């Protein structure tokens, strides 16, 4: 038997298209976008934490400006109702910066996805265009320090006040603080907060509410909201993870 190597001719573009599958065009769009000079990341390890976070926000805004971040949202809010295409594009961003990948996932997948799946028609129409354009950065505030992602055990409360016809959100103790929440430390202005619904002293299980976090003019926390930066990490320094507490919000 011959041990000589047999030369082969591989059509690389054809192989890539086969591996990219049905959404090869979306993946090509993302790769082309990441190849542009403004997405160069050769200096990110020289940036301090805040500068890196701002760079990631700028990259995310540039991507939103292309309209790609609306791909998975319903057509009635300006999207393309192509969730599979959005996911294909999202995972392809991993060829670039992983902090950017997480930022996209938090803003358009978790925050936007929660509004899309849990909100009513009026909320979807009001929020999703602003979320998809990055006009309204936000958070997915589920995880708690003492309970992780054990949703049934969450202890943040949302108590219905019949006199004011509103829900009042409270963090009963530090174990119920919302922890490692993406977008919370620096950029998020509102959040979908998962809390135990309390009506007339009776608990009705976990519900999701949209809760404002920051003043739009000052960027400071709104009354009753406390925000803490999770600080330096071993990786993903471009993601502004934070902790949230609520006191009668």
BADOLUM-60032 format. One record per residue (C-alpha): x, y, z. Coordinates in nm, 3 decimals. Example, Ala and Ser with C-alpha at 12.3 -4.5 7.8 and 13.67 -1.06 7.14 Angstrom:
2
ATOM         X         Y         Z
ATOM     1.230    -0.450     0.780
ATOM     1.367    -0.106     0.714
***
This chain:
249
ATOM         X         Y         Z
ATOM     0.000     0.000     0.000
ATOM     0.136     0.340    -0.095
ATOM     0.210     0.584     0.188
ATOM     0.241     0.887    -0.038
ATOM     0.007     1.176     0.032
ATOM    -0.270     1.211    -0.220
ATOM    -0.323     1.574    -0.322
ATOM    -0.678     1.696    -0.282
ATOM    -0.854     2.008    -0.398
ATOM    -1.094     2.157    -0.143
ATOM    -1.338     2.425    -0.246
ATOM    -1.318     2.633     0.073
ATOM    -1.612     2.868    -0.002
ATOM    -1.831     2.569    -0.091
ATOM    -1.729     2.387     0.229
ATOM    -1.796     2.698     0.438
ATOM    -2.140     2.737     0.285
ATOM    -2.220     2.373     0.361
ATOM    -2.106     2.413     0.723
ATOM    -2.291     2.744     0.762
ATOM    -2.616     2.577     0.662
ATOM    -2.945     2.743     0.584
ATOM    -2.844     3.082     0.724
ATOM    -2.511     3.109     0.542
ATOM    -2.598     3.457     0.412
ATOM    -2.657     3.587     0.766
ATOM    -2.326     3.440     0.883
ATOM    -2.148     3.600     0.587
ATOM    -2.298     3.938     0.682
ATOM    -2.165     3.905     1.036
ATOM    -1.817     3.800     0.923
ATOM    -1.802     4.093     0.682
ATOM    -1.913     4.330     0.957
ATOM    -1.651     4.202     1.200
ATOM    -1.379     4.244     0.937
ATOM    -1.430     4.622     0.923
ATOM    -1.162     4.844     1.081
ATOM    -1.402     4.984     1.341
ATOM    -1.437     4.634     1.490
ATOM    -1.063     4.586     1.537
ATOM    -0.998     4.449     1.885
ATOM    -0.619     4.431     1.884
ATOM    -0.591     4.688     2.164
ATOM    -0.874     4.580     2.396
ATOM    -0.638     4.426     2.651
ATOM    -0.475     4.767     2.690
ATOM    -0.805     4.935     2.779
ATOM    -0.921     4.986     3.135
ATOM    -1.251     4.828     3.236
ATOM    -1.476     5.128     3.168
ATOM    -1.312     5.204     2.833
ATOM    -1.352     4.841     2.726
ATOM    -1.720     4.848     2.824
ATOM    -1.774     5.167     2.628
ATOM    -1.599     5.014     2.327
ATOM    -1.832     4.714     2.342
ATOM    -2.134     4.946     2.369
ATOM    -2.013     5.137     2.062
ATOM    -1.971     4.811     1.867
ATOM    -2.319     4.702     1.972
ATOM    -2.466     5.034     1.860
ATOM    -2.296     5.003     1.521
ATOM    -2.448     4.657     1.479
ATOM    -2.791     4.787     1.581
ATOM    -2.758     5.062     1.320
ATOM    -2.749     4.792     1.049
ATOM    -3.093     4.665     1.155
ATOM    -2.961     4.312     1.217
ATOM    -3.063     4.322     1.582
ATOM    -3.432     4.347     1.485
ATOM    -3.419     4.024     1.283
ATOM    -3.579     3.803     1.547
ATOM    -3.858     4.041     1.651
ATOM    -4.215     4.038     1.510
ATOM    -4.289     4.212     1.182
ATOM    -4.548     4.437     1.348
ATOM    -4.271     4.610     1.545
ATOM    -4.035     4.640     1.248
ATOM    -3.862     4.303     1.277
ATOM    -3.832     4.011     1.037
ATOM    -3.976     3.736     1.261
ATOM    -3.665     3.529     1.187
ATOM    -3.555     3.391     1.524
ATOM    -3.339     3.118     1.369
ATOM    -3.161     3.377     1.155
ATOM    -3.101     3.596     1.458
ATOM    -2.951     3.302     1.651
ATOM    -2.727     3.210     1.356
ATOM    -2.600     3.566     1.340
ATOM    -2.562     3.586     1.716
ATOM    -2.341     3.279     1.746
ATOM    -2.127     3.398     1.453
ATOM    -2.035     3.710     1.651
ATOM    -1.822     3.472     1.861
ATOM    -1.562     3.505     1.581
ATOM    -1.512     3.860     1.711
ATOM    -1.511     3.972     2.073
ATOM    -1.680     3.751     2.334
ATOM    -1.780     4.050     2.549
ATOM    -1.961     4.182     2.243
ATOM    -2.131     3.845     2.201
ATOM    -2.259     3.857     2.560
ATOM    -2.370     4.220     2.525
ATOM    -2.574     4.131     2.216
ATOM    -2.726     3.833     2.397
ATOM    -2.823     4.037     2.702
ATOM    -2.966     4.336     2.515
ATOM    -3.149     4.176     2.225
ATOM    -3.193     3.818     2.346
ATOM    -3.261     3.834     2.721
ATOM    -3.398     4.186     2.771
ATOM    -3.568     4.207     2.432
ATOM    -3.668     3.841     2.432
ATOM    -3.835     3.873     2.772
ATOM    -4.045     4.165     2.649
ATOM    -4.127     3.976     2.329
ATOM    -4.230     3.655     2.502
ATOM    -4.379     3.784     2.829
ATOM    -4.511     4.128     2.736
ATOM    -4.849     4.212     2.585
ATOM    -4.903     4.358     2.238
ATOM    -4.894     4.716     2.366
ATOM    -4.565     4.659     2.548
ATOM    -4.406     4.485     2.250
ATOM    -4.498     4.776     2.023
ATOM    -4.372     5.034     2.273
ATOM    -4.049     4.863     2.375
ATOM    -3.910     4.634     2.105
ATOM    -3.822     4.902     1.845
ATOM    -3.631     5.095     2.114
ATOM    -3.462     4.780     2.242
ATOM    -3.368     4.663     1.893
ATOM    -3.218     5.001     1.804
ATOM    -3.031     5.016     2.138
ATOM    -3.218     5.334     2.219
ATOM    -3.322     5.159     2.542
ATOM    -3.047     4.945     2.698
ATOM    -3.184     4.704     2.955
ATOM    -3.139     4.400     3.174
ATOM    -3.279     4.055     3.246
ATOM    -3.297     4.061     3.626
ATOM    -3.375     3.707     3.733
ATOM    -3.069     3.561     3.910
ATOM    -3.045     3.627     4.285
ATOM    -2.744     3.597     4.513
ATOM    -2.899     3.338     4.742
ATOM    -3.099     3.142     4.485
ATOM    -2.912     3.155     4.155
ATOM    -3.155     3.077     3.876
ATOM    -3.389     2.866     4.090
ATOM    -3.686     3.072     3.976
ATOM    -3.943     2.924     4.214
ATOM    -3.722     3.018     4.510
ATOM    -3.672     3.384     4.413
ATOM    -3.749     3.620     4.702
ATOM    -3.775     3.963     4.540
ATOM    -4.137     4.074     4.585
ATOM    -4.379     4.277     4.375
ATOM    -4.669     4.379     4.599
ATOM    -4.984     4.516     4.443
ATOM    -5.095     4.848     4.592
ATOM    -5.469     4.883     4.514
ATOM    -5.482     5.248     4.620
ATOM    -5.212     5.352     4.373
ATOM    -5.299     5.075     4.123
ATOM    -4.933     4.981     4.091
ATOM    -4.680     4.717     4.192
ATOM    -4.416     4.793     4.455
ATOM    -4.089     4.601     4.414
ATOM    -3.873     4.518     4.718
ATOM    -3.554     4.328     4.795
ATOM    -3.617     4.177     5.141
ATOM    -3.249     4.100     5.215
ATOM    -2.908     4.072     5.047
ATOM    -2.975     3.710     4.954
ATOM    -3.254     3.835     4.728
ATOM    -3.041     4.094     4.549
ATOM    -3.028     4.049     4.173
ATOM    -2.674     3.931     4.104
ATOM    -2.439     3.923     3.802
ATOM    -2.697     4.103     3.588
ATOM    -2.560     4.199     3.246
ATOM    -2.595     4.570     3.152
ATOM    -2.677     4.659     3.515
ATOM    -2.349     4.814     3.628
ATOM    -2.322     5.084     3.365
ATOM    -2.557     5.094     3.065
ATOM    -2.898     4.943     3.151
ATOM    -3.183     5.191     3.203
ATOM    -3.469     4.947     3.261
ATOM    -3.500     4.580     3.351
ATOM    -3.739     4.289     3.335
ATOM    -3.744     4.196     3.704
ATOM    -3.864     3.853     3.815
ATOM    -4.041     3.870     4.151
ATOM    -4.295     3.694     4.370
ATOM    -4.633     3.861     4.311
ATOM    -4.809     3.948     4.638
ATOM    -5.175     4.056     4.639
ATOM    -5.363     4.119     4.964
ATOM    -5.097     3.931     5.158
ATOM    -5.115     3.621     4.935
ATOM    -4.829     3.510     4.710
ATOM    -4.920     3.422     4.351
ATOM    -4.586     3.294     4.222
ATOM    -4.315     3.452     4.011
ATOM    -4.414     3.721     3.761
ATOM    -4.207     3.954     3.542
ATOM    -4.232     4.333     3.557
ATOM    -4.059     4.610     3.362
ATOM    -3.884     4.829     3.620
ATOM    -3.699     5.157     3.545
ATOM    -3.346     5.167     3.691
ATOM    -3.178     5.492     3.591
ATOM    -3.266     5.855     3.535
ATOM    -3.244     5.922     3.160
ATOM    -3.083     6.263     3.212
ATOM    -2.830     6.191     3.487
ATOM    -2.778     5.814     3.436
ATOM    -2.793     5.784     3.815
ATOM    -3.009     5.523     3.992
ATOM    -3.371     5.619     4.043
ATOM    -3.505     5.657     4.401
ATOM    -3.522     5.320     4.575
ATOM    -3.282     5.151     4.332
ATOM    -2.932     5.056     4.444
ATOM    -2.678     4.942     4.186
ATOM    -2.339     4.785     4.254
ATOM    -2.070     4.699     4.000
ATOM    -1.951     4.336     4.012
ATOM    -1.603     4.470     3.936
ATOM    -1.308     4.304     3.765
ATOM    -1.337     3.951     3.629
ATOM    -1.094     3.701     3.481
ATOM    -1.262     3.745     3.143
ATOM    -1.543     3.929     2.963
ATOM    -1.428     4.262     3.107
ATOM    -1.632     4.439     2.841
ATOM    -1.958     4.324     3.003
ATOM    -2.093     4.551     3.278
ATOM    -2.227     4.293     3.524
ATOM    -2.392     4.441     3.830
ATOM    -2.610     4.382     4.136
ATOM    -2.953     4.536     4.199
ATOM    -3.155     4.609     4.512
ATOM    -3.505     4.758     4.526
ATOM    -3.659     4.947     4.817
ATOM    -4.024     5.031     4.756
ATOM    -3.979     5.091     4.383
***
